[in-house]
Amino acid sequence: MTVGCADGPVGRRRHGRGMEVAGPGSLSSLSQSLHLGPNCLDPLSLKICVLRNFTFAVSWRTEKILYRLDVGWPKHPEYFTGTTFCVSVDSLNGLVYIGQRGDNIPKILVFTEDGYFLRAWNYTVDTPHGIFAASTLYEQSVWITDVGSDFMILWLHGENGTGPAEFNIPHSVTLDSAGRVWVADRGNKRIQVFDKDTGEWLGAWNNCFTEEGPSSVRFTPDGKYLIVAQLNLSRLSVVAAPPVGSIGECSVISTIQLADQVLPHLLEVDRKTGAVYVAEIGAKQVQKYIPLNSYVPSFGS
């Protein structure tokens, strides 16, 4: 079994050493691994001692671990001088754009995907909320949602409400390869799905978001999963994407539990490498998660 924990406000995670319990002969090594006292070597008292060390129930299951934290990204975190609200990746050029809020600080930071700081700017941007990098072979462009400037509505779909095609804080939107638009309807604790051409409502997911609604949603490059952020839970979820022609129900494959008050606001997935970048308004930083493929036994609460 593996012990996972988060230490400090930045949400760094670490895993304890795996242990296999085969029978009474394993009690000594188990006691040492769990840092238990000598009285815990008695088989009758072992259950009590373990319960004193763990404040959650233990269930044996296998969870699919899909990502690991890149603890060396970025190389220069001291450039995070404000509240980091948003992040976007220019996969074509290997650039990461970050928007942060604060007084007398650069509002947009640019890093390489390897974590090196390149440049920053403070002009034309007042209060960044979202950011999107769209580059081609011929030009680079960055689109920024600036909630502090005058703006004009160019496109609107739906009304305030709880019914189909109605919204309460629609906070993030993404598109899949089948031409479906996925909207993080945060206030209604659901993801709604629409046809990108007709605007037809195709369905909604709400069974995964009973505690809190999604604040950000992005697809992995292969289209197999959606990565979903839940702000106040400080949690990232990896959700199985449905096949074309079906919406079905939400099915969580894996989760990344960050430390309390990290508050993941918006995230982005690198379309080339599959890396996930998370803008955390509580920790005031952006963290990078690298995809991997492995199965490990884990604790379930």
C-alpha positions in Angstrom: 0.0 0.0 0.0 1.1 3.5 -0.7 0.8 6.5 1.6 0.1 9.8 -0.3 0.3 13.2 1.4 0.6 16.9 0.5 3.0 19.1 2.4 3.0 22.8 2.6 0.8 25.4 0.9 2.2 24.8 -2.6 0.7 21.3 -2.8 3.8 19.3 -3.4 3.0 15.6 -3.1 5.1 12.7 -1.9 4.5 8.9 -1.6 5.7 6.7 1.2 7.5 3.4 0.7 5.2 0.5 -0.4 4.6 -2.3 2.1 3.2 -5.8 1.7 1.6 -7.5 4.7 1.8 -11.3 4.4 1.1 -12.5 7.9 2.3 -12.4 11.6 5.9 -12.4 10.5 5.5 -9.1 8.9 4.4 -7.3 12.1 7.9 -6.1 13.0 8.7 -4.6 9.6 5.2 -3.1 9.4 5.6 -1.5 12.8 8.9 0.0 11.8 7.6 1.3 8.5 4.6 2.9 10.1 6.8 4.3 13.0 4.7 2.4 15.6 5.7 1.8 19.2 6.8 -1.6 20.6 3.4 -2.2 22.1 2.0 -2.5 18.5 3.8 -5.7 17.8 1.0 -7.6 19.5 -1.4 -8.9 16.7 -4.4 -8.0 18.9 -3.3 -4.4 19.3 -2.0 -3.8 15.8 -5.4 -2.8 14.5 -5.8 -0.1 17.2 -2.3 1.2 16.6 -2.8 1.5 12.8 -6.1 3.4 13.4 -4.2 5.9 15.6 -1.8 6.6 12.8 -4.3 7.0 10.0 -7.5 9.0 10.3 -9.2 7.4 7.4 -10.6 3.9 6.6 -8.4 1.7 4.5 -9.7 -0.1 1.4 -7.6 -2.2 -1.0 -8.0 -1.0 -4.5 -5.9 -0.2 -7.6 -6.0 3.4 -8.9 -4.6 4.4 -12.2 -1.9 7.0 -11.7 -1.6 9.1 -14.8 0.5 12.1 -13.8 3.5 13.1 -11.6 4.4 16.6 -10.4 7.4 18.2 -12.1 9.0 19.6 -9.0 11.6 21.5 -11.0 9.2 23.6 -13.0 9.6 26.5 -13.3 13.3 27.1 -12.9 12.6 30.6 -11.4 9.4 30.6 -9.4 10.4 34.0 -7.9 8.7 35.6 -11.0 5.4 34.6 -9.5 4.8 37.9 -7.8 1.0 38.1 -7.9 -2.1 35.9 -7.9 -1.8 33.4 -10.8 -5.2 33.2 -12.4 -4.6 31.6 -15.8 -2.2 29.6 -18.0 -2.1 28.7 -21.6 0.4 26.7 -23.8 1.6 27.5 -27.3 2.5 23.9 -28.1 3.8 24.8 -31.5 6.6 27.0 -30.1 7.0 25.4 -26.7 5.9 28.5 -24.7 3.8 28.8 -21.5 1.8 32.0 -20.9 0.7 32.9 -17.4 -1.6 35.7 -16.3 -1.3 37.1 -12.8 -3.0 39.8 -10.8 -1.6 42.4 -8.5 -0.4 46.0 -8.2 2.8 47.2 -9.9 3.7 43.7 -11.3 4.0 42.2 -14.8 0.6 40.8 -15.6 1.8 38.3 -18.3 4.7 36.0 -17.8 6.2 33.8 -20.5 8.2 30.6 -19.8 9.6 27.8 -21.9 8.0 24.4 -21.5 11.3 23.4 -19.7 10.7 26.1 -17.1 13.0 28.9 -18.1 11.7 32.5 -17.8 11.8 34.4 -21.1 9.9 37.7 -20.7 7.0 39.6 -19.2 4.8 42.5 -20.0 2.4 44.8 -18.2 0.9 46.9 -21.0 -2.6 46.5 -22.4 -3.6 44.2 -19.6 -5.3 45.2 -16.3 -7.0 42.2 -14.6 -6.3 38.9 -16.4 -8.8 36.1 -15.8 -8.3 33.7 -18.7 -5.7 33.3 -21.4 -5.5 31.3 -24.7 -2.5 31.0 -27.0 -3.3 30.3 -30.7 -0.3 29.9 -33.0 0.2 28.8 -36.5 3.3 28.3 -38.7 2.9 31.9 -39.8 1.8 33.9 -36.7 1.5 33.8 -33.0 -1.5 35.2 -31.1 -2.5 35.4 -27.4 -6.1 36.0 -26.4 -6.7 37.4 -22.8 -9.9 37.7 -20.8 -9.4 41.0 -19.1 -12.2 41.6 -16.5 -10.8 45.0 -15.7 -11.2 46.7 -19.2 -14.3 47.7 -21.4 -15.4 44.8 -23.6 -18.1 43.9 -26.2 -20.1 40.7 -26.3 -19.5 39.0 -29.7 -21.3 35.7 -29.0 -23.8 34.6 -26.4 -25.5 31.2 -25.8 -28.0 30.4 -23.1 -29.4 32.2 -20.1 -28.9 32.2 -16.3 -30.7 29.2 -14.8 -30.5 25.6 -13.9 -32.2 23.9 -16.9 -30.6 22.5 -20.0 -28.6 25.2 -21.9 -28.8 27.5 -18.9 -25.8 28.5 -16.9 -24.6 29.7 -13.5 -21.0 30.9 -13.8 -19.9 29.2 -17.0 -16.2 29.3 -16.2 -14.3 27.2 -18.8 -15.0 25.8 -22.3 -13.2 23.3 -24.5 -13.8 21.4 -27.8 -13.4 17.7 -28.6 -12.4 16.1 -31.9 -16.0 15.3 -32.6 -17.1 18.9 -32.7 -18.7 18.9 -29.2 -18.4 22.0 -26.9 -17.8 21.1 -23.2 -18.7 23.9 -20.8 -17.8 23.9 -17.1 -21.0 25.2 -15.6 -19.5 25.8 -12.2 -22.4 27.3 -10.3 -24.7 24.5 -11.4 -22.1 21.8 -10.5 -22.0 20.2 -13.9 -20.5 20.1 -17.4 -22.8 20.8 -20.3 -22.2 19.6 -23.8 -23.3 21.2 -27.1 -22.9 20.8 -30.8 -20.4 23.4 -32.0 -22.2 24.2 -35.3 -25.9 24.1 -34.3 -25.6 24.9 -30.6 -27.9 21.9 -29.9 -27.8 20.7 -26.2 -26.4 17.2 -26.2 -26.4 16.4 -22.5 -24.7 17.1 -19.1 -22.6 15.5 -16.4 -23.4 16.2 -12.8 -22.8 13.0 -11.0 -19.0 13.7 -10.5 -19.5 17.2 -9.1 -21.9 16.8 -6.1 -19.4 18.5 -3.8 -18.4 21.4 -6.0 -18.7 22.4 -9.7 -15.8 22.3 -12.2 -13.8 25.5 -12.6 -11.8 24.3 -15.6 -11.9 21.5 -18.2 -9.5 20.4 -20.9 -9.0 17.2 -23.1 -5.8 15.2 -23.2 -4.2 15.2 -26.7 -5.4 11.6 -27.4 -9.0 12.6 -26.5 -9.3 9.8 -24.0 -9.6 11.9 -20.9 -10.8 15.2 -19.6 -8.8 17.0 -16.9 -11.1 18.8 -14.5 -10.2 21.3 -11.8 -12.4 22.0 -8.7 -11.4 25.2 -7.1 -12.4 25.1 -3.5 -11.7 21.3 -3.2 -8.2 21.9 -4.4 -8.6 18.8 -6.6 -7.8 17.7 -10.1 -9.8 14.8 -11.6 -9.0 12.7 -14.7 -12.4 11.7 -16.3 -13.0 9.2 -19.0 -14.1 10.8 -22.2 -17.3 9.3 -23.8 -17.3 7.8 -27.3 -18.6 9.8 -30.3 -22.4 9.8 -30.3 -22.8 9.3 -26.6 -22.5 11.5 -23.5 -23.3 8.9 -20.8 -22.3 9.6 -17.2 -19.1 11.0 -15.7 -16.6 8.4 -14.6 -13.5 9.5 -12.6 -10.4 7.5 -13.4 -7.9 9.2 -11.1 -7.6 12.3 -8.9 -4.8 14.5 -7.8 -5.5 16.0 -4.3 -3.6 19.2 -3.7 -3.0 20.8 -0.4 -5.8 22.8 1.3 -6.2 26.4 -0.1 -4.1 25.7 -3.2 -7.2 26.6 -5.2 -6.7 25.5 -8.8 -8.5 28.1 -10.9 -7.7 27.3 -14.6 -5.6 24.6 -16.2 -4.2 23.9 -19.7 -2.9 20.8 -21.4 0.0 20.9 -23.8 -1.3 19.4 -27.0 2.1 18.0 -28.0 3.5 16.6 -24.7 0.3 16.1 -22.7 1.7 18.0 -19.7 -0.9 19.7 -17.5 -0.3 23.2 -16.2 -2.4 24.4 -13.3 -2.8 28.0 -12.3 -3.3 28.1 -8.5 -4.8 31.3 -7.0 -4.3 30.2 -3.4 -0.7 29.1 -3.7 0.1 31.9 -6.2 2.0 29.7 -8.6 1.6 27.5 -11.7 2.5 23.8 -11.4 3.3 21.3 -14.1 2.2 17.6 -14.1 3.8 15.2 -16.5 1.9 12.2 -17.9 2.9 8.6 -17.2 1.4 5.2 -17.2 1.4 3.0 -14.1 -0.8 1.2 -11.6 -0.2 1.3 -7.9 -2.3 0.2 -4.9 -3.5 3.1 -2.9 -5.6 4.0 0.1 -9.2 5.0 -0.4 -11.2 7.0 2.2 
